[in-house]
Every structure is written in structure tokens, then in C-alpha cells.
Amino acid sequence: MNRMLILVASLTGLLLSACVVAPADRGSRMVVSPLPVVVELGVEPYYYQSGYHYHYDNNRWRYSNSRSGPWTDLPRSHYPKETKFKGRGDGRGGDHDRGDGRGGNRDRGERR
């Protein structure tokens, strides 16, 4: 009888533990639409579109639903083809980056 009680208690414990469900972490990833083909940034490297803030830094794009973050890496398939800068005095006022991390001619020191 004691063995039967231990067996039933063990099986009950195993079956009950299989019923525990943890919620999936669905809030950490957002679904954003791709950026336009050409993005022109002002003095600060931020862009806003359709309720999301985008930040450009070191040839990488990140996005968030708040300008203060938290930031998530934007998939490369959503990068713009070209990133332009306006209002800069450092020679980067024109087209600068193709969006694929390779940069434009000015990044490599070549003249047009």
C-alpha cells in the first residue's frame, strides 16, 4: 500500500508539472515596416516614422517605440538604400551611406 501511494504521488507530481505554462515573451520584439529608400537625417541621427523612432549610429539602425529606448537592432532587410545628412559642417551633407554598411565614396576617402 505504501509503494502504491508513493507511485501515485510521484505520477501526480509529474503530471501536474507538465500543466504549468509560462507566458511567451511577446513584448520584446516589435514589428516595424521597412524604412523609405532614402532617409535624410538632421543634426541628430534620429528618424521618426509610423509611431517608431529610429536611431542611426556607426552604419547601424536601431528602433524603439520611444526615443529614450529601449532600442532593438533593425533587420538589415529594413535598412534604407541611402542615408543622407543635412545641416552638417563635416562634409557629410550629401549622400553618405548606402544602408548596407559599405558606405559611400566619401567614407573611403575617394573623390567624386
N, CA and C atoms as a LAMMPS dump frame, in Angstrom:
ITEM: TIMESTEP
0
ITEM: NUMBER OF ATOMS
336
ITEM: BOX BOUNDS ff ff ff
-5.0000000000000000e+02 5.0000000000000000e+02
-5.0000000000000000e+02 5.0000000000000000e+02
-5.0000000000000000e+02 5.0000000000000000e+02
ITEM: ATOMS id mol type element x y z
1 1 1 N 0.816 -1.177 0
2 1 2 C 0 0 0
3 1 3 C 0.871 1.257 0
4 2 1 N 1.956 1.249 0.769
5 2 2 C 2.864 2.378 0.824
6 2 3 C 3.512 2.641 -0.533
7 3 1 N 3.905 1.587 -1.226
8 3 2 C 4.505 1.725 -2.553
9 3 3 C 3.5 2.325 -3.537
10 4 1 N 2.259 1.873 -3.432
11 4 2 C 1.225 2.381 -4.323
12 4 3 C 1 3.874 -4.082
13 5 1 N 1.008 4.313 -2.845
14 5 2 C 0.83 5.719 -2.51
15 5 3 C 2.002 6.557 -3.022
16 6 1 N 3.204 6.068 -2.893
17 6 2 C 4.385 6.783 -3.389
18 6 3 C 4.341 6.878 -4.913
19 7 1 N 3.945 5.808 -5.582
20 7 2 C 3.846 5.799 -7.034
21 7 3 C 2.789 6.795 -7.53
22 8 1 N 1.633 6.803 -6.898
23 8 2 C 0.564 7.718 -7.278
24 8 3 C 0.994 9.168 -7.03
25 9 1 N 1.628 9.441 -5.909
26 9 2 C 2.092 10.795 -5.594
27 9 3 C 3.145 11.249 -6.607
28 10 1 N 4.049 10.369 -6.993
29 10 2 C 5.083 10.713 -7.974
30 10 3 C 4.472 11.004 -9.333
31 11 1 N 3.553 10.158 -9.78
32 11 2 C 2.902 10.368 -11.072
33 11 3 C 2.07 11.646 -11.071
34 12 1 N 1.402 11.916 -9.971
35 12 2 C 0.608 13.135 -9.862
36 12 3 C 1.511 14.361 -9.961
37 13 1 N 2.634 14.315 -9.299
38 13 2 C 3.59 15.427 -9.359
39 13 3 C 4.112 15.657 -10.768
40 14 1 N 4.431 14.596 -11.473
41 14 2 C 4.903 14.725 -12.851
42 14 3 C 3.818 15.276 -13.777
43 15 1 N 2.616 14.78 -13.627
44 15 2 C 1.523 15.244 -14.484
45 15 3 C 1.174 16.702 -14.22
46 16 1 N 1.177 17.102 -12.975
47 16 2 C 0.863 18.496 -12.655
48 16 3 C 1.949 19.45 -13.141
49 17 1 N 3.196 19.014 -13.082
50 17 2 C 4.275 19.889 -13.548
51 17 3 C 4.212 20.076 -15.063
52 18 1 N 3.653 19.116 -15.777
53 18 2 C 3.513 19.249 -17.226
54 18 3 C 2.421 20.246 -17.597
55 19 1 N 1.56 20.588 -16.677
56 19 2 C 0.464 21.515 -16.949
57 19 3 C 0.848 22.973 -16.716
58 20 1 N 2.021 23.22 -16.187
59 20 2 C 2.448 24.584 -15.928
60 20 3 C 2.844 25.235 -17.245
61 21 1 N 2.264 26.39 -17.528
62 21 2 C 2.538 27.097 -18.774
63 21 3 C 3.091 28.466 -18.429
64 22 1 N 4.231 28.782 -19.011
65 22 2 C 4.822 30.103 -18.824
66 22 3 C 4.454 30.963 -20.019
67 23 1 N 4.081 32.218 -19.802
68 23 2 C 3.724 33.079 -20.934
69 23 3 C 4.943 33.369 -21.8
70 24 1 N 4.715 33.456 -23.091
71 24 2 C 5.797 33.787 -24.022
72 24 3 C 6.119 35.265 -23.908
73 25 1 N 7.369 35.601 -24.12
74 25 2 C 7.807 36.99 -24.066
75 25 3 C 7.564 37.627 -25.427
76 26 1 N 6.352 38.089 -25.654
77 26 2 C 5.989 38.658 -26.95
78 26 3 C 6.244 40.157 -27.005
79 27 1 N 6.476 40.784 -25.887
80 27 2 C 6.628 42.228 -25.876
81 27 3 C 8.017 42.72 -26.222
82 28 1 N 8.995 41.849 -26.335
83 28 2 C 10.353 42.314 -26.568
84 28 3 C 10.637 42.625 -28.031
85 29 1 N 9.894 42.069 -28.946
86 29 2 C 10.09 42.33 -30.369
87 29 3 C 8.893 43.092 -30.92
88 30 1 N 9.183 44.108 -31.701
89 30 2 C 8.132 44.88 -32.333
90 30 3 C 8.182 44.598 -33.831
91 31 1 N 7.084 44.783 -34.476
92 31 2 C 7.04 44.609 -35.921
93 31 3 C 6.993 45.998 -36.548
94 32 1 N 8.022 46.327 -37.297
95 32 2 C 8.102 47.638 -37.931
96 32 3 C 8.166 47.468 -39.437
97 33 1 N 7.701 48.497 -40.141
98 33 2 C 7.787 48.467 -41.594
99 33 3 C 9.183 48.935 -42.011
100 34 1 N 9.615 48.55 -43.204
101 34 2 C 10.941 48.991 -43.676
102 34 3 C 11.005 50.512 -43.8
103 35 1 N 12.198 51.043 -43.641
104 35 2 C 12.409 52.476 -43.821
105 35 3 C 12.292 52.823 -45.302
106 36 1 N 12.034 54.103 -45.622
107 36 2 C 11.973 54.503 -47.035
108 36 3 C 13.313 54.258 -47.734
109 37 1 N 13.314 54.337 -49.036
110 37 2 C 14.53 54.094 -49.819
111 37 3 C 15.619 55.093 -49.446
112 38 1 N 15.247 56.357 -49.24
113 38 2 C 16.199 57.4 -48.851
114 38 3 C 15.724 58.015 -47.54
115 39 1 N 16.618 58.063 -46.559
116 39 2 C 16.328 58.701 -45.276
117 39 3 C 17.288 59.873 -45.137
118 40 1 N 16.741 61.044 -44.858
119 40 2 C 17.566 62.227 -44.646
120 40 3 C 17.5 62.596 -43.175
121 41 1 N 18.644 62.575 -42.524
122 41 2 C 18.742 62.875 -41.102
123 41 3 C 19.149 64.323 -40.903
124 42 1 N 18.68 64.915 -39.829
125 42 2 C 19.061 66.276 -39.477
126 42 3 C 20.369 66.259 -38.698
127 43 1 N 20.507 67.203 -37.796
128 43 2 C 21.716 67.3 -36.981
129 43 3 C 21.847 66.075 -36.078
130 44 1 N 20.731 65.617 -35.539
131 44 2 C 20.747 64.42 -34.696
132 44 3 C 20.395 63.207 -35.542
133 45 1 N 20.978 62.043 -35.23
134 45 2 C 20.777 60.854 -36.069
135 45 3 C 19.488 60.09 -35.756
136 46 1 N 18.369 60.8 -35.616
137 46 2 C 17.091 60.162 -35.312
138 46 3 C 16.121 60.366 -36.461
139 47 1 N 15.271 59.386 -36.667
140 47 2 C 14.243 59.444 -37.701
141 47 3 C 12.962 58.886 -37.098
142 48 1 N 11.814 59.488 -37.429
143 48 2 C 10.542 59.048 -36.881
144 48 3 C 9.597 58.68 -38.018
145 49 1 N 8.962 57.508 -37.892
146 49 2 C 8.013 57.053 -38.913
147 49 3 C 7.016 56.084 -38.296
148 50 1 N 5.758 56.294 -38.539
149 50 2 C 4.67 55.368 -38.168
150 50 3 C 4.721 54.914 -36.711
151 51 1 N 4.993 55.836 -35.811
152 51 2 C 4.959 55.513 -34.392
153 51 3 C 6.242 54.929 -33.83
154 52 1 N 7.297 54.839 -34.637
155 52 2 C 8.575 54.295 -34.168
156 52 3 C 9.688 55.317 -34.362
157 53 1 N 10.624 55.305 -33.438
158 53 2 C 11.817 56.14 -33.511
159 53 3 C 12.951 55.253 -34
160 54 1 N 13.753 55.797 -34.913
161 54 2 C 14.896 55.074 -35.462
162 54 3 C 16.153 55.862 -35.139
163 55 1 N 17.223 55.173 -34.78
164 55 2 C 18.486 55.817 -34.458
165 55 3 C 19.569 55.217 -35.339
166 56 1 N 20.359 56.083 -35.973
167 56 2 C 21.433 55.657 -36.864
168 56 3 C 22.763 55.937 -36.191
169 57 1 N 23.619 54.913 -36.065
170 57 2 C 24.912 55.083 -35.423
171 57 3 C 25.869 54.025 -35.953
172 58 1 N 27.038 54.453 -36.415
173 58 2 C 28.074 53.549 -36.917
174 58 3 C 27.54 52.586 -37.981
175 59 1 N 26.84 53.125 -38.964
176 59 2 C 26.274 52.342 -40.075
177 59 3 C 25.263 51.299 -39.621
178 60 1 N 24.658 51.492 -38.472
179 60 2 C 23.65 50.563 -37.965
180 60 3 C 22.386 51.321 -37.598
181 61 1 N 21.261 50.702 -37.837
182 61 2 C 19.963 51.268 -37.475
183 61 3 C 19.371 50.492 -36.314
184 62 1 N 18.787 51.21 -35.365
185 62 2 C 18.07 50.609 -34.245
186 62 3 C 16.712 51.295 -34.163
187 63 1 N 15.742 50.651 -33.561
188 63 2 C 14.409 51.249 -33.458
189 63 3 C 13.806 51.013 -32.082
190 64 1 N 12.837 51.883 -31.748
191 64 2 C 12.137 51.802 -30.476
192 64 3 C 10.812 52.544 -30.619
193 65 1 N 9.858 52.228 -29.76
194 65 2 C 8.615 52.998 -29.792
195 65 3 C 8.72 54.235 -28.91
196 66 1 N 9.879 54.464 -28.298
197 66 2 C 10.143 55.653 -27.511
198 66 3 C 11.558 56.143 -27.829
199 67 1 N 11.74 57.438 -27.924
200 67 2 C 13.078 57.95 -28.256
201 67 3 C 14.093 57.64 -27.159
202 68 1 N 13.619 57.398 -25.966
203 68 2 C 14.533 57.077 -24.866
204 68 3 C 14.841 55.58 -24.781
205 69 1 N 14.275 54.78 -25.694
206 69 2 C 14.569 53.344 -25.718
207 69 3 C 13.548 52.552 -24.954
208 70 1 N 13.771 51.304 -24.768
209 70 2 C 14.94 50.503 -25.148
210 70 3 C 15.001 50.295 -26.658
211 71 1 N 16.222 50.176 -27.196
212 71 2 C 16.458 50.069 -28.623
213 71 3 C 16.669 48.621 -29.034
214 72 1 N 16.191 48.299 -30.237
215 72 2 C 16.332 46.971 -30.818
216 72 3 C 16.967 47.12 -32.189
217 73 1 N 17.881 46.217 -32.538
218 73 2 C 18.506 46.262 -33.858
219 73 3 C 17.453 46.09 -34.95
220 74 1 N 17.504 46.95 -35.94
221 74 2 C 16.605 46.854 -37.085
222 74 3 C 17.157 45.798 -38.037
223 75 1 N 16.324 44.892 -38.536
224 75 2 C 16.832 43.905 -39.502
225 75 3 C 17.4 44.61 -40.735
226 76 1 N 18.489 44.101 -41.267
227 76 2 C 19.132 44.729 -42.425
228 76 3 C 18.205 44.817 -43.629
229 77 1 N 17.252 43.93 -43.704
230 77 2 C 16.303 43.975 -44.817
231 77 3 C 15.405 45.214 -44.734
232 78 1 N 15.372 45.886 -43.579
233 78 2 C 14.55 47.08 -43.382
234 78 3 C 15.357 48.375 -43.497
235 79 1 N 16.667 48.273 -43.734
236 79 2 C 17.525 49.453 -43.864
237 79 3 C 17.152 50.239 -45.126
238 80 1 N 17.364 51.56 -45.096
239 80 2 C 17.173 52.336 -46.33
240 80 3 C 18.341 52.064 -47.29
241 81 1 N 18.123 52.31 -48.554
242 81 2 C 19.212 52.148 -49.536
243 81 3 C 20.246 53.25 -49.374
244 82 1 N 19.789 54.418 -48.916
245 82 2 C 20.676 55.566 -48.817
246 82 3 C 20.316 56.392 -47.586
247 83 1 N 21.344 56.848 -46.871
248 83 2 C 21.147 57.724 -45.713
249 83 3 C 21.839 59.039 -46.007
250 84 1 N 21.099 60.128 -45.932
251 84 2 C 21.65 61.46 -46.183
252 84 3 C 21.641 62.26 -44.894
253 85 1 N 22.563 63.214 -44.828
254 85 2 C 22.657 64.098 -43.673
255 85 3 C 22.508 65.529 -44.154
256 86 1 N 21.732 66.332 -43.444
257 86 2 C 21.623 67.753 -43.778
258 86 3 C 22.049 68.572 -42.58
259 87 1 N 22.575 69.744 -42.861
260 87 2 C 22.951 70.647 -41.789
261 87 3 C 24.228 70.277 -41.065
262 88 1 N 25.072 69.474 -41.682
263 88 2 C 26.349 69.134 -41.035
264 88 3 C 27.476 69.892 -41.719
265 89 1 N 28.426 70.334 -40.934
266 89 2 C 29.569 71.049 -41.477
267 89 3 C 30.788 70.168 -41.636
268 90 1 N 30.635 68.868 -41.578
269 90 2 C 31.798 67.978 -41.634
270 90 3 C 31.964 67.306 -42.993
271 91 1 N 31.334 67.856 -44.03
272 91 2 C 31.485 67.283 -45.351
273 91 3 C 30.578 66.107 -45.613
274 92 1 N 29.676 65.828 -44.688
275 92 2 C 28.779 64.695 -44.872
276 92 3 C 27.357 65.182 -45.11
277 93 1 N 27.217 66.291 -45.798
278 93 2 C 25.898 66.847 -46.043
279 93 3 C 25.154 66.165 -47.17
280 94 1 N 25.853 65.421 -48.005
281 94 2 C 25.22 64.753 -49.137
282 94 3 C 24.959 63.298 -48.839
283 95 1 N 24.88 62.511 -49.921
284 95 2 C 24.638 61.089 -49.701
285 95 3 C 25.872 60.487 -49.052
286 96 1 N 25.651 59.663 -48.076
287 96 2 C 26.751 59.172 -47.261
288 96 3 C 26.803 57.665 -47.204
289 97 1 N 25.675 57.036 -47.064
290 97 2 C 25.685 55.604 -46.807
291 97 3 C 24.626 54.915 -47.638
292 98 1 N 24.967 53.768 -48.16
293 98 2 C 24.027 53.004 -48.963
294 98 3 C 23.097 52.173 -48.099
295 99 1 N 23.299 52.164 -46.787
296 99 2 C 22.43 51.431 -45.888
297 99 3 C 22.84 49.988 -45.68
298 100 1 N 23.838 49.536 -46.43
299 100 2 C 24.245 48.144 -46.286
300 100 3 C 25.554 48.002 -45.529
301 101 1 N 26.006 49.097 -44.916
302 101 2 C 27.205 49.034 -44.1
303 101 3 C 28.481 49.28 -44.879
304 102 1 N 28.397 49.403 -46.212
305 102 2 C 29.603 49.589 -47.008
306 102 3 C 29.971 51.056 -47.168
307 103 1 N 29.021 51.96 -46.949
308 103 2 C 29.296 53.385 -47.031
309 103 3 C 29.43 53.874 -48.457
310 104 1 N 29.477 55.186 -48.605
311 104 2 C 29.631 55.785 -49.923
312 104 3 C 31.082 56.076 -50.21
313 105 1 N 31.347 56.721 -51.342
314 105 2 C 32.715 57.026 -51.737
315 105 3 C 33.402 57.945 -50.744
316 106 1 N 32.66 58.859 -50.164
317 106 2 C 33.267 59.8 -49.228
318 106 3 C 33.785 59.094 -47.982
319 107 1 N 33.175 58.007 -47.564
320 107 2 C 33.639 57.272 -46.394
321 107 3 C 34.997 56.624 -46.646
322 108 1 N 35.304 56.296 -47.886
323 108 2 C 36.569 55.623 -48.206
324 108 3 C 37.654 56.609 -48.591
325 109 1 N 37.352 57.914 -48.531
326 109 2 C 38.336 58.919 -48.834
327 109 3 C 38.491 59.166 -50.335
328 110 1 N 37.653 58.61 -51.158
329 110 2 C 37.739 58.807 -52.59
330 110 3 C 37.023 60.083 -52.984
331 111 1 N 37.5 60.73 -54.031
332 111 2 C 36.854 61.955 -54.531
333 111 3 C 35.947 61.62 -55.676
334 112 1 N 34.918 62.431 -55.823
335 112 2 C 33.971 62.234 -56.939
336 112 3 C 34.364 63.009 -58.129
